[in-house]
Each structure stands twice: as C-alpha cells, then as structure tokens.
C-alpha cells in the first residue's frame, strides 16, 4: 500500500517536471525553435487543431521559422492564430509558406522572459508540493484506518520528502539553465 502511494506520487511528480520542461520550451531564447509553436491551436474547418498537425517547420536561420501548411486552405487561419498568439511576431505570407522572423531580444524583453520562466518554475514546484500533500494525506489515512503502523508512515514520509526534493531540484536546475540561455547574448 505504502509503496503504491509513493510510486504513484513519484510518477505524477515526473509528469509535473516534464510539463514544466515543455512550458520552458515555449519561452523564446535567442534562437527560434518549432517547439515555440506547440501551444498554438488553429481553427481548422470548425475544430481547434494543434498547429504542429497542420504544417511542417523549417529553420533556415537561427531567428527565422518557415511554416509550410499541408493544406493551403488553412494558410489564413494559421497566419491569424500565430498573429493572435503571445509570441509577438507577425508572419509574412508569400502564398506558399509563412515566414516568421523573430526580432533580436532586448535586455528588457530578456528580463520579462526570465520572470515568466521563474513563474512557470514556481507553478511546477507548487504542483509537485500539491502531489506531496495528497500522498501524505493518503499515508495518514492508511495509519488512521489501522492498515499500517506509525513507524511505517514516518519512514514513508521521509521517502516522500526525498522524492519531492529530487523533483523540485530538477525544476530548479531547468530554471537555472533557462535563465543562462536567456541571458546569453
């Protein structure tokens, strides 16, 4: 029972760390990457569809992304979705591809992105701590119901704390890496 609770918490914490990693990928550093478009959904014949499913991406230069729609009928909707997103770019449409040119990051913009990264990291840490709290409540419930002893629960809580620390440290390391990437000129 205790191992099930600890394994479930560990698995969910891994997912929280991975979600935080994906959030960091959407924050733009000096170079443009297709992962920046992961969160964009396009109105494709009445249903919201992820942009990744509607087009291919190429990067001929570090600050340019070329988007080639599979269906040319979706070009206008893709262009509108990118323009309405929080990327802050205006795609150029030449009839066959959308050219997204990312401007050079200013010092002020870099600081804004660092604030965003810190907020996303804090959200990830909060998610991990919430999972810890839920697992701790489940352990206490087992003890209260008399299924396990107090010593077992104390030992499990120590393991839970070390698992929680491992995951929050992983998020902190990702944050350090992202901050270094953002400050790199």
C-alpha positions in Angstrom: 0.0 0.0 0.0 2.7 2.5 1.0 4.8 1.7 -2.0 1.8 2.1 -4.3 1.2 5.6 -2.9 4.9 6.5 -3.2 5.2 5.2 -6.7 2.1 7.0 -7.8 3.3 10.3 -6.3 6.7 9.8 -8.0 5.1 9.2 -11.4 2.9 12.2 -11.1 5.8 14.4 -10.0 7.7 13.2 -13.0 4.9 14.3 -15.2 4.8 17.7 -13.4 8.5 18.2 -14.1 8.0 17.2 -17.8 5.1 19.7 -18.1 7.4 22.4 -16.7 10.1 21.4 -19.2 7.5 21.8 -22.0 6.5 25.2 -20.6 10.2 26.3 -20.7 10.4 25.2 -24.3 7.7 27.7 -25.3 9.8 30.6 -23.8 11.8 32.1 -26.6 15.5 32.5 -26.1 17.9 33.8 -28.7 17.1 31.2 -31.3 13.7 30.3 -32.8 12.5 26.7 -32.5 9.4 24.9 -33.7 8.6 24.0 -30.1 7.6 27.6 -29.6 4.5 26.9 -31.6 3.4 23.9 -29.5 0.7 25.8 -27.7 -0.9 27.4 -30.8 -4.2 25.9 -31.9 -5.7 26.8 -35.3 -9.4 26.9 -36.3 -9.3 24.2 -39.0 -12.7 23.6 -40.6 -14.5 24.3 -37.3 -12.3 22.4 -34.9 -9.3 23.7 -32.9 -6.3 21.7 -34.1 -2.7 22.0 -32.9 -0.5 23.9 -35.4 2.0 21.0 -35.3 -0.5 18.8 -37.1 -1.3 21.3 -39.9 2.2 22.3 -41.1 5.9 21.5 -41.3 8.5 23.7 -39.8 12.0 24.6 -41.1 14.6 26.9 -39.6 16.9 28.3 -42.4 18.4 30.8 -40.0 18.5 31.0 -36.1 15.9 33.7 -35.9 13.6 32.6 -38.8 11.0 29.8 -38.8 9.3 28.8 -42.1 5.9 27.2 -41.8 4.6 25.2 -44.7 1.0 24.2 -44.3 -0.1 20.8 -45.6 -3.4 22.3 -46.7 -3.1 25.7 -48.4 -6.7 26.4 -47.5 -5.7 26.7 -43.9 -3.0 29.3 -44.5 -5.1 32.3 -43.5 -6.2 30.6 -40.3 -2.7 29.6 -39.4 -1.5 33.1 -40.0 -4.3 34.5 -37.8 -3.5 32.1 -35.0 0.2 33.0 -35.0 -0.6 36.7 -35.0 -3.1 36.3 -32.1 -0.7 34.2 -30.0 1.6 35.6 -27.3 4.7 35.1 -29.5 4.7 38.7 -30.5 5.5 38.1 -34.2 3.8 39.0 -37.5 4.2 36.2 -40.1 4.9 37.1 -43.7 2.8 35.2 -46.2 4.2 34.6 -49.7 1.4 32.3 -50.8 3.3 29.0 -50.2 4.9 29.4 -46.8 4.6 31.7 -43.7 7.9 33.3 -42.7 8.2 34.1 -39.0 11.1 36.4 -38.2 11.8 36.8 -34.5 13.4 40.1 -33.6 16.6 40.3 -31.5 15.8 40.1 -27.8 16.3 43.4 -25.9 17.6 43.4 -22.4 14.2 44.4 -21.1 12.5 41.6 -23.0 15.0 39.1 -21.7 14.2 40.2 -18.1 10.5 39.7 -18.9 11.2 36.2 -20.2 13.2 35.4 -17.0 10.2 36.5 -14.9 7.9 34.3 -17.0 10.4 31.3 -16.6 10.5 31.9 -12.8 6.7 31.9 -12.6 6.5 28.7 -14.6 9.1 27.1 -12.4 7.2 28.1 -9.3 4.0 26.7 -10.8 5.9 23.4 -11.3 7.2 23.4 -7.8 3.6 24.1 -6.5 2.3 21.2 -8.5 5.0 18.9 -7.0 4.2 20.1 -3.5 0.5 19.6 -4.0 1.2 16.0 -5.1 3.3 15.5 -2.0 0.4 16.8 0.2 -2.0 14.4 -1.4 0.3 11.4 -0.9 0.9 12.5 2.7 -2.8 12.6 3.3 -3.2 9.1 1.8 -0.5 7.8 4.1 -2.1 9.4 7.1 -5.4 7.9 6.1 -3.8 4.4 6.0 -2.4 4.9 9.5 -5.8 6.2 10.8 -7.6 3.2 9.3 -5.1 1.0 11.1 -3.8 -0.6 7.9 -0.2 0.4 8.7 1.8 1.4 11.7 3.0 4.9 12.6 6.7 3.9 12.1 5.9 2.8 8.5 4.2 6.1 7.8 7.1 8.1 9.3 9.5 6.2 7.1 7.3 6.6 4.0 7.0 10.4 4.7 10.8 10.6 4.7 11.0 8.8 1.4 8.2 11.1 0.1 10.2 14.2 1.2 13.3 13.0 -0.6 11.3 12.3 -3.8 9.8 15.7 -3.6 13.2 17.3 -3.1 14.5 15.4 -6.1 11.8 16.8 -8.3 11.9 20.4 -7.1 15.7 20.3 -7.6 15.2 19.1 -11.1 12.8 22.1 -11.8 15.4 24.5 -10.2 18.1 23.1 -12.5 15.9 23.6 -15.5 15.3 27.2 -14.4 19.0 27.9 -14.0 19.6 26.5 -17.5 16.8 28.6 -19.0 18.0 31.8 -17.2 21.5 31.2 -18.5 20.1 30.7 -22.0 18.0 33.9 -21.8 20.9 36.0 -20.6 23.3 34.7 -23.3 23.7 37.4 -26.0 
